């Protein structure tokens, strides 16, 4: 029999302590008056590792927790461990999940009677590449009197969530930065670059002073816009803005605003702030010094409002709905792009000779932005239609509108359409021709979408394929519409079942076009999962959720992911913007807003997600077992299909 353990050997000096490469610490987090998270953390010395709780037979000793039996509390589910990493263990010649440096384990409990401490022990085995120490058992004491109020999801995987948040902020910054450069090319901003730079270089006593003033001017531009982002964040807060993003009235109001902005860009009228504002600001700018330069920067923001206002407004709404620092990061990126040219041209004034002269091309840029604003406006109208489930702006209608808008843009760029502020021209530039060809190409690309093509490049914008007149594509009646009372989440499919739906359990429906069995009721979906002995995939989603549609159209249809969704898990999609009323007996008092009742189905799922998983953003995916215990750390938007598949597989493995 091969010995499992290869012990460390050394000559121990007098009074030496036993070598112990793992130290255990305990902590407690309070979830509610009766629920607590007991957290055991292993601090592991370099080159050593311990093992997962789940290890195949013939492998190392798994990490195992033993809790002292007591009538004072009960354990809620199993001990949840961090993601860890899978290694090829040389000692046992097998792949096994292990932890290095640090490992966190969390046990959730519910108190039946007041207690001060909970006692437990952990048995574990610590190894390095060539040898292992004997299994060891350590006593653990969790002091409930020192519990800290939890501020988030203690379950493993928090770092991944942080990484995704960081990626989101970088995306906001890049989009905002590019938007700022676009705003530079409008007739309200571009002509001011040489004028302002000349002012600093000519009015300053020397070149160094001119450069420092220009830098200060750029800094003040950034300060003004970042302050705007800060105000939006402070006034509304991330939670309110997240709710606004799926609010019908908000989407309708913003649709109207964008249509007005688009009409202004196209030349119907000129938008501007009150002239008295710019007059007063200009008067302050003449004072000189730091204060004068600040008011010059403020004057730029006010005077250029007719061109930058629609861009800033759209950017603020899109970034603000993500919450946190997103609005400030967005405004920083936008203003940085605006401020850079003023500073750089002041430092290198010779560069201004290479700037193109102001002319009709600036108006062309403004008109192109007008077409884009009009296209984006219908996204907000679509959100309202999706939330209300009116089916007025289904996928085909939305695409028809976009095809018309971008087709008209192509004709405009080719000179076949002229608008009020266009200059007469007998030929078009190469740049305008290339942009026209790009717009025409995009228009042609969208045409197959009218007959069921997925259109992955724009999956975030039009309604999902299942929210359409022909969910399976024109001419393919695999699942015909039935004129019956619609069921929210069935996306136009009646509550009656077709022959294609024979055998579908009560409360479920087949999500076209891939026929994924899905529930929109948590209790019914959970009961079915227990019956068929499968793990549950909770999909916190929303009809107006952009990233939810990206996941459903770009990630879920991938062969490996689709196979898991159809065969290995039970999908429960909970729509946080479901506007249907709860039954009278189900309208209970809100735990988050005492004194108010949960009246709508969406409110019920929103509160469920917020309380249980400490987040209110969508999409949010949770894998649980039949006892509602998390199998792995939940994930949010995961555009990488391979990463999402691996996450699904890790949860299924934990379940088995």
Secondary structure as UniProt FT lines:
FT   TURN            14..15
FT   STRAND          22..30
FT   STRAND          35..44
FT   TURN            46..47
FT   STRAND          49..51
FT   TURN            57..58
FT   STRAND          64..67
FT   TURN            71..72
FT   STRAND          73..81
FT   STRAND          85..89
FT   TURN            90..93
FT   STRAND          94..100
FT   STRAND          102..111
FT   STRAND          117..124
FT   STRAND          126..127
FT   STRAND          136..143
FT   HELIX           144..146
FT   STRAND          148..149
FT   HELIX           158..184
FT   TURN            187..189
FT   HELIX           190..203
FT   HELIX           207..244
FT   TURN            245..246
FT   HELIX           248..266
FT   HELIX           275..285
FT   TURN            286..287
FT   HELIX           289..303
FT   HELIX           305..320
FT   TURN            321..322
FT   TURN            324..325
FT   HELIX           326..347
FT   HELIX           349..354
FT   HELIX           360..388
FT   HELIX           395..413
FT   TURN            414..415
FT   TURN            420..421
FT   HELIX           430..447
FT   HELIX           448..451
FT   HELIX           456..458
FT   TURN            459..461
FT   TURN            465..466
FT   TURN            471..472
FT   TURN            474..475
FT   TURN            488..489
FT   TURN            491..492
FT   HELIX           499..501
FT   TURN            502..503
FT   TURN            506..507
FT   STRAND          508..511
FT   TURN            512..515
FT   STRAND          516..519
FT   HELIX           522..532
FT   STRAND          535..541
FT   TURN            543..544
FT   HELIX           546..550
FT   HELIX           551..555
FT   TURN            556..557
FT   HELIX           559..567
FT   STRAND          569..575
FT   TURN            576..577
FT   HELIX           584..586
FT   TURN            594..595
FT   HELIX           601..613
FT   STRAND          620..624
FT   TURN            626..627
FT   HELIX           641..655
//
